[in-house]
């Protein structure tokens, strides 16, 4: 009697890390799972519905339309007894980092980026992302950082989770920038197209830099802030890390 073939599958599981999680963290889980599936030649059950990650790799046959109502919820999946499951999620053993944000995880995502991450085209100008909400002030780059990244002739858009902050108001008043407010997914897609990008700290801003053009990305030097997501910025050697003290860029 012949031996049964054991199919392998990767399943994304968020445990209790629910909708309160930042969109950037969710993208890390999704993208890492896609890349890990390619690297290990496994199928993938990926139930994070987003246009940012390609939907046609190692698919389980469930369409995006079918998944749209189960986005990022704890999901019990009936997996055939023949399936061997590798779980990608918070605290799993596939990575040294519980959110799959270690330098090795980033290296894997860079390796397969062109296969996994969509490219949304190019447009002139600069996109500035300002994150301030839910962060201690010590982790928030000052307005001097943004001034050092922009020229007086800079034009484009600024987006923020704190659009009423003094930093955003200063940027709108002193540079040719318009406020962009959209859903997290649409913001990342729109921002990724710009020729120049000025990032803040955090995973959401990291994704703005990661997608699209990599040659004109500016971000704070993470060790200046002792930020917890410093490991995801360090492998991005293509980016221009701006160190303190900041100087005006005319």
JOJOHU-V271008 format. One record per residue. RES is the residue in three letters. OMEGA is omega in whole degrees, -180 to 180 (NA if undefined). NEAR is the number of other ideal C-beta (glycine too) atoms within 12 Angstrom. Layout:
res->RES omega->OMEGA near->NEAR
res->RES omega->OMEGA near->NEAR
This chain:
res->UNK omega->-176 near->3
res->UNK omega->179 near->4
res->UNK omega->178 near->6
res->UNK omega->177 near->11
res->UNK omega->177 near->10
res->UNK omega->178 near->15
res->UNK omega->179 near->21
res->UNK omega->180 near->22
res->UNK omega->171 near->32
res->UNK omega->179 near->40
res->UNK omega->175 near->35
res->UNK omega->-178 near->45
res->UNK omega->-175 near->32
res->UNK omega->-176 near->34
res->UNK omega->180 near->21
res->UNK omega->-178 near->13
res->UNK omega->-165 near->26
res->UNK omega->-173 near->18
res->UNK omega->177 near->17
res->UNK omega->-180 near->12
res->UNK omega->177 near->27
res->UNK omega->-179 near->29
res->UNK omega->178 near->34
res->UNK omega->177 near->38
res->UNK omega->179 near->34
res->UNK omega->179 near->40
res->UNK omega->177 near->45
res->UNK omega->179 near->46
res->UNK omega->-177 near->45
res->UNK omega->-177 near->44
res->UNK omega->178 near->46
res->UNK omega->-180 near->49
res->UNK omega->179 near->44
res->UNK omega->-177 near->41
res->UNK omega->179 near->39
res->UNK omega->178 near->39
res->UNK omega->178 near->34
res->UNK omega->-177 near->25
res->UNK omega->-175 near->25
res->UNK omega->177 near->22
res->UNK omega->178 near->15
res->UNK omega->172 near->29
res->UNK omega->-179 near->30
res->UNK omega->167 near->42
res->UNK omega->-176 near->36
res->UNK omega->-175 near->45
res->UNK omega->168 near->36
res->UNK omega->-176 near->40
res->UNK omega->179 near->27
res->UNK omega->177 near->35
res->UNK omega->-177 near->24
res->UNK omega->-180 near->38
res->UNK omega->177 near->40
res->UNK omega->-177 near->26
res->UNK omega->-172 near->28
res->UNK omega->-179 near->16
res->UNK omega->173 near->28
res->UNK omega->-173 near->32
res->UNK omega->-179 near->22
res->UNK omega->179 near->28
res->UNK omega->178 near->14
res->UNK omega->-175 near->20
res->UNK omega->177 near->14
res->UNK omega->179 near->21
res->UNK omega->-180 near->10
res->UNK omega->-175 near->15
res->UNK omega->-167 near->25
res->UNK omega->-178 near->17
res->UNK omega->-179 near->14
res->UNK omega->-176 near->22
res->UNK omega->171 near->23
res->UNK omega->172 near->32
res->UNK omega->174 near->23
res->UNK omega->-171 near->19
res->UNK omega->174 near->24
res->UNK omega->-177 near->11
res->UNK omega->176 near->23
res->UNK omega->-179 near->12
res->UNK omega->-179 near->22
res->UNK omega->-177 near->17
res->UNK omega->-180 near->10
res->UNK omega->-176 near->14
res->UNK omega->172 near->22
res->UNK omega->-171 near->19
res->UNK omega->168 near->28
res->UNK omega->-174 near->30
res->UNK omega->174 near->28
res->UNK omega->-179 near->42
res->UNK omega->-177 near->38
res->UNK omega->175 near->27
res->UNK omega->180 near->19
res->UNK omega->-169 near->27
res->UNK omega->-178 near->13
res->UNK omega->-177 near->32
res->UNK omega->176 near->30
res->UNK omega->-178 near->16
res->UNK omega->-173 near->28
res->UNK omega->177 near->25
res->UNK omega->-179 near->35
res->UNK omega->-178 near->42
res->UNK omega->177 near->38
res->UNK omega->176 near->23
res->UNK omega->178 near->22
res->UNK omega->178 near->23
res->UNK omega->178 near->32
res->UNK omega->179 near->36
res->UNK omega->179 near->23
res->UNK omega->180 near->31
res->UNK omega->176 near->38
res->UNK omega->-179 near->25
res->UNK omega->-175 near->21
res->UNK omega->-176 near->26
res->UNK omega->-176 near->30
res->UNK omega->177 near->18
res->UNK omega->-169 near->22
res->UNK omega->-173 near->34
res->UNK omega->179 near->33
res->UNK omega->172 near->28
res->UNK omega->-172 near->20
res->UNK omega->177 near->22
res->UNK omega->-175 near->15
res->UNK omega->171 near->18
res->UNK omega->-178 near->21
res->UNK omega->176 near->17
res->UNK omega->-177 near->29
res->UNK omega->172 near->37
res->UNK omega->-178 near->45
res->UNK omega->177 near->46
res->UNK omega->-179 near->49
res->UNK omega->174 near->44
res->UNK omega->179 near->42
res->UNK omega->-176 near->29
res->UNK omega->175 near->20
res->UNK omega->176 near->16
res->UNK omega->171 near->25
res->UNK omega->-178 near->13
res->UNK omega->-179 near->15
res->UNK omega->-179 near->14
res->UNK omega->-175 near->24
res->UNK omega->178 near->31
res->UNK omega->-179 near->41
res->UNK omega->177 near->26
res->UNK omega->178 near->29
res->UNK omega->177 near->21
res->UNK omega->-178 near->36
res->UNK omega->177 near->41
res->UNK omega->-179 near->27
res->UNK omega->-179 near->26
res->UNK omega->-174 near->39
res->UNK omega->173 near->34
res->UNK omega->179 near->22
res->UNK omega->-178 near->13
res->UNK omega->-177 near->15
res->UNK omega->176 near->32
res->UNK omega->180 near->22
res->UNK omega->-173 near->33
res->UNK omega->172 near->35
res->UNK omega->178 near->44
res->UNK omega->-177 near->41
res->UNK omega->170 near->38
res->UNK omega->177 near->27
res->UNK omega->-174 near->23
res->UNK omega->179 near->26
res->UNK omega->-178 near->16
res->UNK omega->179 near->27
res->UNK omega->-180 near->20
res->UNK omega->180 near->33
res->UNK omega->179 near->33
res->UNK omega->179 near->21
res->UNK omega->-178 near->23
res->UNK omega->180 near->38
res->UNK omega->-178 near->27
res->UNK omega->-170 near->14
res->UNK omega->178 near->21
res->UNK omega->-179 near->30
res->UNK omega->-177 near->19
res->UNK omega->175 near->36
res->UNK omega->179 near->21
res->UNK omega->178 near->24
res->UNK omega->-180 near->30
res->UNK omega->-179 near->18
res->UNK omega->176 near->17
res->UNK omega->178 near->16
res->UNK omega->-179 near->32
res->UNK omega->-180 near->29
res->UNK omega->178 near->20
res->UNK omega->180 near->35
res->UNK omega->180 near->41
res->UNK omega->-179 near->31
res->UNK omega->-177 near->30
res->UNK omega->-175 near->43
res->UNK omega->-175 near->37
res->UNK omega->-171 near->28
res->UNK omega->-179 near->39
res->UNK omega->179 near->23
res->UNK omega->180 near->36
res->UNK omega->176 near->44
res->UNK omega->-173 near->46
res->UNK omega->165 near->48
res->UNK omega->179 near->47
res->UNK omega->-179 near->39
res->UNK omega->-175 near->40
res->UNK omega->180 near->39
res->UNK omega->180 near->38
res->UNK omega->178 near->47
res->UNK omega->-179 near->43
res->UNK omega->175 near->44
res->UNK omega->179 near->49
res->UNK omega->-173 near->41
res->UNK omega->-178 near->40
res->UNK omega->176 near->41
res->UNK omega->-175 near->32
res->UNK omega->-178 near->27
res->UNK omega->-169 near->26
res->UNK omega->-176 near->17
res->UNK omega->-180 near->25
res->UNK omega->177 near->36
res->UNK omega->178 near->39
res->UNK omega->177 near->43
res->UNK omega->175 near->41
res->UNK omega->-169 near->26
res->UNK omega->-178 near->30
res->UNK omega->174 near->19
res->UNK omega->-175 near->23
res->UNK omega->-177 near->29
res->UNK omega->-176 near->14
res->UNK omega->-176 near->30
res->UNK omega->179 near->22
res->UNK omega->-178 near->37
res->UNK omega->-177 near->28
res->UNK omega->-180 near->27
res->UNK omega->179 near->40
res->UNK omega->-175 near->37
res->UNK omega->180 near->22
res->UNK omega->-176 near->28
res->UNK omega->-175 near->33
res->UNK omega->178 near->16
res->UNK omega->-175 near->20
res->UNK omega->178 near->31
res->UNK omega->-180 near->24
res->UNK omega->-176 near->27
res->UNK omega->-176 near->32
res->UNK omega->173 near->18
res->UNK omega->-8 near->17
res->UNK omega->-177 near->13
res->UNK omega->178 near->21
res->UNK omega->-179 near->13
res->UNK omega->179 near->16
res->UNK omega->-176 near->22
res->UNK omega->NA near->10
